[in-house]
Amino acid sequence: MTHPGWGDGWNGQPVPEAPQHPETVRRRRSSYVRARRRRVLKRVLIGCGLALLVVVGLGVWLVTDALRAADALEAARADVQELQEQVRAGDSEAADRTLVQLQAHSSTAARSTTGPVWTLAGSLPWAGPNVRAVQTVAGAVDDLAQSALPSLMQATTIVDPAALAPVGGRVNLAPLQEAAPAIVAADDSVQITAQQLEELDTSALIGMVAEPVDTLRDQVADVAVTTATAARAALLVPAMMGADGPRDYLVLVQNNAEQRATGGIPGSVMHLHADAGAVTVVEERSGGSLSGLSEPALPLTDAENALFGPLLGTDMRDVTFTPDFPRTGALAKAIWEQKVGGTIDGVLSMDPVALGLVLEATGPVTLSDGSSLSASDAAQRLLNQVYLEIEDPRQQDAYFSDTSRSVFAAVVGGQGDAPAVMDALAEAARQGRLMVWSADEDEQTQLAPTVLGGALRGVDGDSAVIGVYLNDGTQAKVGYYLDLTVDAEATTCRPDGSQIVDAVVTLTYDAPADAAALPSYLVGLDDIVPLGDIRTNVLIYAPAGGGIESVRVKPEPQGVNAQVHDDLGVAARTFTLKPGESGTLDLQIVTGRKQTGNVHIHTTPTARQKGDAIAGSACEK
């Protein structure tokens, strides 16, 4: 018997599942969940493993690049130092090779610190500042090597220092004028690079990054100073030497045997005429012949009257009472124009020690009496021996005129090695023995910030500047025997960035015991101090925004004259010393806020001391 539904139709129907027991259902579901979890965990582990491999790979990539960049930057640092030395030595062929080498190293460093890995690393909280610092340094060095330095190298081939040596009394200014645009453009690039490095805060960096960054920053800062000087020279020298029309200048020859704040009394004044690179001596006058004005040639401030008196503006011998050489220049110009006439375009100043530095480069010069003046004896003969051997002041003036003209003739005549002469003048400027002021406002703006400018200042960047200046009160030439020493230490860095500086200023009078028996012109008149003694006014200038907290004087009595000159606090004290005696000022000085750099101490250059000193910052110890 059959069922009607049997057959093919029945065969096509699905087989129904049997009802499952609830426990079976629960077990199957648990098994499914566990399998799913295993699959998810497997995927997570695989993903983490891959991510870890990527991170490790990126880390290896970053470290490899970093090591490559570090090696390249270290090589570039050595290249920069070598390049500076080669340029100073005038070895252009070696400098060209070093520049190519530097460019290769800087390019490697720049390429090794760019890309997505470095961008990612730079965003990480801890590593980011270090990564970005390395990138900034690598990019800055590469910009310097690829853009600025090639222009400067090209300029040095145009302006060979030897080519600037006078020929027939004339300097060929054309090469310097031709090179000026390239030098200025290169300097702009270097200053940008130096600023980028200066803005890096290395305090937040790890030591292995911070140290090389600081070292390279200092090197680039040195390069920036050099290029700034070169750019100013390229712009100033042609015009000041008469490229655009004749110029007339005064040269104050300061005598350190009778101290003034910027060096010494201008006992001799030369009038120079510059025209198209040719410089000639028009005339020379004694400082004493340029005195006696009834009123100051320029109005004096109350502080100037209090500190220096009216002679600052009426007597050429006293225009250097002020430690601000631009003020000295303006007063000297005004006095000359009232006493002599004509128009003066600028004022220069030199002392016998600076002449001695120049003589090291030119070699000895022969004076009109047949004697020879050399670097080894110039200062001693001009500041002391002349007064021991020649008593007549008029003959002394003639001797000074003879020596200054002879040295000038050697320089403009091209005697000696031109680069060495430039180095000598640069060293004289660093010692505060060579200064320049221009009556042209634009030129003076370029000169003012330089060591040539001689401007009174209480701060230089983030460095406080303390001034220690001497003015003779003896009216004699025994200042040759006076030694000035300044011992200073920045002891405390305060929260506002100011510093406490302990300073001891010592005057030592090293004259012979029988100084009273020396020639009368040397020891002066006995109605000021006893013969053989010396009287000196010491001026201590506080940093801008700072002050002099305390002063102890030895010998007694205590006390100083307090003034404010050009917004700087001043403590003045007069010492009268016998041969062999000393006088000291023990000071505590506070700098202005945010003056965290080294403390600069600017002093009067004496016959036997160079002048400026530096006290290490208490904020950077």
Number of C-alpha atoms within 10 A of each C-alpha: 3 6 6 7 9 9 10 8 8 10 10 8 8 7 7 6 6 6 6 8 8 9 9 9 10 11 10 11 12 11 11 12 11 11 12 12 12 12 12 12 12 12 12 12 12 12 12 12 12 12 12 12 12 12 12 12 12 17 14 12 15 18 12 13 20 19 14 17 24 20 15 22 27 15 17 28 22 14 21 21 13 17 22 17 13 17 16 13 11 17 12 18 11 13 21 17 11 20 22 15 16 28 22 17 25 30 22 21 30 22 16 22 25 14 9 10 14 20 15 12 19 18 13 12 8 12 13 17 20 21 22 18 20 23 23 19 24 28 21 23 30 25 20 23 24 18 16 23 24 18 19 20 19 15 20 18 13 16 20 16 16 13 16 20 23 20 14 10 16 20 20 17 21 16 18 22 18 14 21 22 16 19 27 22 16 24 26 17 19 28 20 15 24 24 16 15 23 16 8 19 13 18 8 12 19 12 12 9 16 18 13 17 24 16 12 21 22 15 16 25 19 14 20 22 16 14 24 21 17 17 22 18 18 23 20 18 16 22 20 24 22 19 19 11 11 17 20 22 25 25 21 29 28 27 27 32 25 28 33 30 28 31 31 30 28 27 21 24 27 23 18 19 20 21 19 20 22 20 23 17 16 12 12 18 15 21 21 15 14 20 18 15 15 11 12 17 23 16 12 16 12 13 14 19 14 15 22 19 15 19 20 24 31 23 26 30 27 27 28 30 27 22 27 18 26 24 18 26 27 21 26 31 24 21 24 21 14 14 14 10 11 11 14 22 19 23 26 21 28 23 27 25 30 24 25 24 24 28 25 17 21 23 17 22 20 15 16 11 8 8 9 13 21 20 21 14 14 21 25 18 16 22 24 19 14 16 20 14 11 14 14 10 11 11 12 16 17 14 18 19 19 16 22 19 16 17 24 17 17 21 21 18 17 20 20 18 17 20 19 18 22 16 16 21 21 19 16 24 21 17 24 26 30 27 26 25 28 23 16 11 10 10 17 17 13 18 23 18 13 18 19 23 23 25 20 20 21 25 20 16 10 15 20 29 26 30 22 25 26 29 27 25 18 26 19 23 23 28 30 23 20 25 17 24 16 20 14 22 18 21 16 17 21 16 10 11 17 22 28 22 24 18 20 18 18 17 20 18 23 19 20 14 11 10 17 19 12 16 14 17 17 27 24 22 15 13 8 14 18 17 21 25 23 27 21 22 20 22 24 24 29 28 29 22 18 24 20 20 12 12 18 16 18 14 14 8 8 11 12 17 12 16 19 16 17 15 13 20 19 24 20 18 18 17 18 18 22 21 19 14 14 19 18 19 22 17 19 19 24 26 29 24 17 19 26 23 20 20 27 22 22 24 27 27 26 29 27 15 15 17 23 18 16 17 18 16 23 21 19 9 8
